[in-house]
Amino acid sequence: MTKRTLAALGLVFLTATGASAQQASDTVAPERATGLAVAKVVTAKTHMVAAAHPLAAAAGEKILADGGSAIDAMIAVQTVLGLVEPQSSGLGGGAFLVYYDAGTKRITTLDGRETAPMEATPKLFLDETGQPLKFFDAVVGGRSVGTPGTVMLMQEAHNRWGRKDWKSLFAPAETLARDGFAVSPRLATLIATEGDKLKAFEATSTYFFGADGAPLKAGTLLKNPAYAETLSTIAAGGAPAFYTGPIADAIVDTVRMSGKNAGVLSLADLANYRVEERRPVCIDYRALEVCGMGPPSSGAVAIGQMLGMLENFDLKALGKDNPESWRLIGDAQRLAFADRERYLADTDFVPIPVKGLLDKTYLGERAKLLDGDKALGNDAVTSGKPEWDHAFNFGRGAAIELPSTSHFVIVDKDGNVVSMTTTIENGFGSRLMTGGFLLNNELTDFSFKTHDDGMPVANRVEPGKRPRSSMSPTIVMKDGKPLLAIGSPGGSQIIGYVAQALIAHIDWGMDVGEIVAMPHLINRFGPYDLEAGTGAEKLAEPLKALGYEVKMGEMNSGLHAIALSADGLKGAADPRREGVAVGK
Ligand code: DON
């Protein structure tokens, strides 16, 4: 469909410059590109990868073309992303995998989230006077580093569903690390804007800055022999070679010797790390089933709550340009966030009423709060009382989440589907580097406050616990078959990005190219965030008239999606970042 036809159908949001997504995604999307009209839709018959960097997508596609499984390709994609998009995810971070197995027709979710070290206490992010640290004072250095989970997740998934020899899957990233790759415009921009934080530690500074101290420029050929060595060790020895031995020793030394913000991660934390299989969280929405990652992620529960409330309204009839649709979506999101802040955390440590939170009767009651015709007042947005067999309650937490992360989607020739969101949390994580990869700052996803009004915060730091996440790798099922796989980076905005894309696809019939590119409107805490420089701005005045405070800003999603049908695969990559969809 041409842009003119889309415009005629009222389906196009033009950018301020009038540029189309097609133009932007064919070149390289600038770091701060704003929401664009549509992204290129790539079609394929047998297999496909949609990921945040062309080299990562190509590595995965080649594995699939050579007969590898979606899980084999996942390992190639992840290890290449850790090299070419090091600020977002990698061996030093954690990930959630939502996997559809075509053989068993089942969805399995694997939790490779970081854990808090056993020596960490709930006061990890409080200063000497008991006050929460400033965010970046907590992030930079070893204090924020949790036990990485991504390598164990790759191993666990490969043990279950891998087809190709483990070792061979590391070759694409190892070769690129030894031979070098061109620094992308996005990476160069992020290094340049990071400046001092990246210069705090020698290994990181040496890698991302030239001998003259200047930040690496786009196009520079960058080699990472330390990363190649790390990969070769894991390729030969499996995950145990990461969690014990010289790589583990170096991780612990780096964390513990990082100056005034040194951390407490130990060799025992690494040696004891486990990936957990979690029960997938699924909700029925308009005759489809939307499945994703349960706690410690809040993603699928919050999205499920939003959809469960919104199912009571005819969004299709209202349409995507109608402020009333956005009142309903925005306030459903605020109500979901009120529950999230009180209840969502690692279920291995705190009892969470997941079933009660997703119960359709409960959500029907919550949806009645949306029956008015104005924005909900802040006082009306409080957590609800889902049915629960535990007698105690939690205080509201306060976790700060700022943008980095990566999402990718893979479909293999047998119809197995990977939807995986992977992260080192903040851009460049803790800024600590060892073995050619960055270490996460995932522990800052915990609430810094331990108590609220005398009640413990569910998402407070505890030894061995996993910090609450917003990551929302999702697979939508229709009649027992996968219909759409999608997810995004974006901190706590991930929930809104993914929910909006699902509504756009399911209710408004928009295709994958449109849903990854459409302008964002997100409301988590009251003020409505609208994506600057896009058609979302047209809704600013109508939303103000409904009673919202409106904030215009950049909204740097990185949605990657593949739609599956009997006719084949359609994939698209968010034009705000540098990703692509490739397949055959
Ligand atoms: O797990 C989470 O929800 C966050 N650590 C993800 C961080 C993120 O997506 C940053 N985004 N652009």
Residues whose N, C-alpha, C, O or C-beta is under 5 A from the ligand:
A	BS01	DON	L402 P403 S404 T405 T423 E425 D445 R468 S469 S470 M471 P489 G490 G491
